[in-house]
Amino acid sequence: MLPIILLHGAIGAKEQLDPLAHALRELGHDAHTLTFEGHGDRPDRGRPFRVPYFVENILDYLDQAGIEQANLFGHSLGGLVGLGLAHSHPGRVGGTFTLGTKFVWTPEIALREHKNLNPEKILEKVPKFAAMLAKRHSAIDWQDNMAKSREMMSDFGANPPSFDHFAETQQPTVISIGDRDNLSTIEESMQVARTLPQGALQVFPNTKHPIEQVNVPMLADAINRAFSL
């Protein structure tokens, strides 16, 4: 089986995926985690947060680890990055599995999501979350990370992912979504799954968007089945 690279979401870091990596290793997979630039302990490179730059981060990791080809799991933003790599460097990707990835963006949707990434409100209303973000992002101020994430969402709103782009991706791909996800929707996930030449849709029951609230054994089992074919 190919190694599996686990990709985190916006304002995230690789540590969030450690439980999933452990569960996949228990199932016999060679699971890896990495952190995108400007997140966690990885320094910012002075450029905006963009999918192509995060794709570069994966390629750098694969080259450094001596991995020629891998399967990809991406949570939320990580799913867009994984699909970006599958499209731009198809020979490096065996298959992709996304969870809770937002595919449909408009300026209005981007503005709505901005409200969830307001440092002042987070400090005021959920200081424990602010403290957790400060601890998570040791190489960049968490508020700077959040500001760059907001700007990235604005770019998604102005330049949304192309469904034609997905239609060109030939690798087997599972588009999964929790039935209680408050960011993405089953409908848009189904649309992408149908657009992909080898796409499949999976809906997880009683599952919200945050990766910390996902049933890890259930998710690991689904990934294992997808990547063991």
C-alpha positions as CSV (number, residue, x, y, z in Angstrom):
1,M,0.0,0.0,0.0
2,L,1.1,3.5,-0.7
3,P,2.0,5.9,2.2
4,I,-0.8,8.2,3.3
5,I,-0.2,11.9,3.8
6,L,-2.6,13.6,6.2
7,L,-3.4,17.3,5.5
8,H,-4.9,19.6,8.1
9,G,-7.4,22.4,7.6
10,A,-7.3,26.2,7.9
11,I,-5.8,27.6,11.2
12,G,-4.8,24.0,11.9
13,A,-1.6,22.0,12.2
14,K,-0.4,18.4,11.9
15,E,-0.9,17.6,15.6
16,Q,-4.7,17.6,15.1
17,L,-4.3,14.6,12.8
18,D,-2.1,12.5,15.2
19,P,-5.0,10.4,16.4
20,L,-6.0,9.5,12.9
21,A,-2.4,8.8,11.9
22,H,-2.1,6.4,14.9
23,A,-5.4,4.7,13.9
24,L,-4.2,4.2,10.4
25,R,-0.9,2.8,11.5
26,E,-2.7,0.3,13.6
27,L,-4.5,-0.8,10.4
28,G,-1.1,-1.3,8.7
29,H,-0.7,2.0,6.8
30,D,2.4,4.2,6.7
31,A,0.7,7.4,7.7
32,H,2.5,10.8,7.7
33,T,1.4,14.3,8.8
34,L,2.8,17.7,7.8
35,T,2.1,21.3,8.6
36,F,1.6,23.9,5.9
37,E,3.7,27.0,5.9
38,G,2.6,29.8,8.2
39,H,0.9,27.2,10.5
40,G,1.9,25.5,13.7
41,D,5.7,25.3,14.0
42,R,6.3,26.0,10.3
43,P,7.5,29.6,9.7
44,D,5.6,31.9,7.4
45,R,7.3,32.4,4.0
46,G,6.1,35.9,3.5
47,R,3.6,35.1,0.8
48,P,-0.2,34.7,0.9
49,F,-1.9,31.5,1.9
50,R,-2.8,29.8,-1.4
51,V,-3.5,26.2,-2.5
52,P,-0.5,26.1,-5.0
53,Y,1.9,27.1,-2.2
54,F,0.6,24.5,0.1
55,V,0.9,22.0,-2.7
56,E,4.6,22.9,-2.8
57,N,4.8,22.1,0.9
58,I,3.6,18.6,0.2
59,L,6.0,18.1,-2.7
60,D,8.9,19.2,-0.6
61,Y,7.8,16.7,2.1
62,L,7.5,13.9,-0.4
63,D,10.9,14.6,-1.8
64,Q,12.6,14.9,1.6
65,A,11.0,11.7,2.8
66,G,11.9,9.8,-0.5
67,I,8.2,9.1,-1.3
68,E,7.6,8.9,-5.0
69,Q,3.8,8.4,-4.8
70,A,1.3,8.6,-1.9
71,N,-2.4,8.6,-1.1
72,L,-3.7,11.8,0.4
73,F,-6.3,12.6,3.1
74,G,-7.3,16.2,3.5
75,H,-9.6,17.7,6.1
76,S,-11.4,20.9,5.0
77,L,-8.8,23.1,3.3
78,G,-6.5,20.1,3.2
79,G,-8.9,18.5,0.8
80,L,-8.5,21.3,-1.7
81,V,-4.8,21.1,-1.4
82,G,-4.8,17.4,-1.9
83,L,-6.9,17.7,-5.0
84,G,-4.6,20.5,-6.2
85,L,-1.6,18.1,-6.0
86,A,-3.5,15.3,-7.7
87,H,-4.3,17.7,-10.6
88,S,-0.9,19.3,-11.0
89,H,1.3,16.3,-10.3
90,P,-0.9,13.2,-11.0
91,G,2.1,10.9,-10.9
92,R,2.7,11.7,-7.3
93,V,-0.8,10.8,-6.1
94,G,-2.5,7.4,-6.0
95,G,-5.8,8.5,-4.6
96,T,-7.4,11.2,-2.5
97,F,-9.9,11.2,0.4
98,T,-11.4,14.5,1.5
99,L,-13.5,15.3,4.6
100,G,-15.6,18.5,5.1
101,T,-14.0,20.4,2.2
102,K,-15.8,23.5,1.1
103,F,-16.0,23.5,-2.7
104,V,-18.6,26.2,-3.5
105,W,-17.4,29.7,-2.7
106,T,-18.9,33.2,-3.3
107,P,-18.0,36.6,-2.0
108,E,-21.1,36.3,0.3
109,I,-19.9,32.9,1.7
110,A,-16.4,34.2,2.2
111,L,-17.8,37.2,4.2
112,R,-19.9,34.9,6.3
113,E,-16.8,32.8,7.2
114,H,-14.9,35.9,8.0
115,K,-17.1,36.3,11.0
116,N,-15.9,33.0,12.4
117,L,-12.3,34.1,12.1
118,N,-12.4,37.3,14.2
119,P,-9.6,37.4,16.7
120,E,-11.1,40.1,18.8
121,K,-14.4,38.2,19.2
122,I,-12.5,35.0,19.9
123,L,-10.4,36.6,22.6
124,E,-13.6,38.1,24.2
125,K,-16.0,35.1,23.9
126,V,-13.8,32.0,23.8
127,P,-10.4,32.8,25.4
128,K,-9.6,29.1,25.9
129,F,-9.8,28.7,22.1
130,A,-7.5,31.7,21.7
131,A,-5.0,30.2,24.1
132,M,-5.1,26.9,22.2
133,L,-4.4,28.7,18.9
134,A,-1.5,30.6,20.5
135,K,-0.1,27.3,21.7
136,R,-0.7,25.6,18.3
137,H,1.0,28.3,16.2
138,S,4.4,28.6,17.7
139,A,6.2,29.9,14.6
140,I,3.6,32.6,13.7
141,D,1.3,34.7,15.8
142,W,-2.1,33.0,15.7
143,Q,-3.8,36.3,14.8
144,D,-1.5,36.7,11.8
145,N,-2.4,33.2,10.8
146,M,-6.1,34.0,11.1
147,A,-5.7,37.2,9.1
148,K,-4.0,35.4,6.3
149,S,-6.6,32.7,6.4
150,R,-9.4,35.3,6.1
151,E,-7.6,36.8,3.1
152,M,-7.4,33.4,1.5
153,M,-11.1,32.9,1.9
154,S,-11.7,36.2,0.2
155,D,-9.7,35.0,-2.7
156,F,-11.8,31.8,-2.7
157,G,-14.8,34.0,-2.9
158,A,-13.4,36.0,-5.8
159,N,-11.8,33.1,-7.6
160,P,-13.7,29.9,-6.6
161,P,-12.4,26.5,-7.3
162,S,-13.3,25.3,-10.8
163,F,-15.5,22.3,-11.3
164,D,-13.8,21.8,-14.7
165,H,-10.6,21.5,-12.7
166,F,-12.0,18.6,-10.7
167,A,-13.2,16.9,-13.9
168,E,-9.6,16.6,-15.1
169,T,-8.5,14.7,-11.9
170,Q,-8.3,11.1,-12.9
171,Q,-7.3,9.4,-9.6
172,P,-9.8,7.5,-7.4
173,T,-11.2,10.1,-5.0
174,V,-13.6,9.9,-2.1
175,I,-15.4,13.1,-1.2
176,S,-16.8,12.7,2.3
177,I,-18.9,15.0,4.5
178,G,-20.4,14.8,7.9
179,D,-24.2,15.0,8.0
180,R,-23.9,17.8,10.6
181,D,-21.2,19.9,8.9
182,N,-21.8,23.6,9.2
183,L,-19.3,24.7,6.6
184,S,-19.7,22.5,3.6
185,T,-22.9,20.7,2.4
186,I,-23.8,17.3,1.2
187,E,-25.1,18.8,-2.0
188,E,-21.9,20.4,-3.1
189,S,-19.9,17.4,-2.0
190,M,-22.1,15.2,-4.2
191,Q,-21.7,17.6,-7.1
192,V,-17.9,17.3,-6.9
193,A,-18.0,13.5,-6.5
194,R,-20.1,13.3,-9.6
195,T,-17.8,15.6,-11.5
196,L,-14.7,13.6,-10.7
197,P,-14.2,10.8,-13.3
198,Q,-13.5,8.3,-10.4
199,G,-15.3,10.1,-7.6
200,A,-17.4,8.7,-4.8
201,L,-19.4,10.3,-2.1
202,Q,-19.4,9.2,1.5
203,V,-21.6,10.8,4.2
204,F,-20.7,10.2,7.9
205,P,-23.6,10.1,10.4
206,N,-23.7,12.3,13.4
207,T,-20.5,14.1,12.3
208,K,-19.7,17.8,12.6
209,H,-16.9,19.8,10.9
210,P,-14.1,20.0,13.5
211,I,-11.7,17.2,13.0
212,E,-11.5,16.8,16.8
213,Q,-15.2,15.9,16.9
214,V,-14.9,13.2,14.2
215,N,-15.2,9.5,15.2
216,V,-11.6,8.5,14.5
217,P,-12.1,4.7,14.2
218,M,-15.0,5.3,11.8
219,L,-12.9,7.7,9.7
220,A,-9.8,5.5,9.7
221,D,-11.9,2.5,8.7
222,A,-13.3,4.4,5.7
223,I,-9.9,5.6,4.6
224,N,-8.5,2.1,5.0
225,R,-11.2,0.6,2.8
226,A,-10.7,3.4,0.2
227,F,-6.9,2.9,0.0
228,S,-6.8,-0.8,0.3
229,L,-8.5,-1.6,-3.0
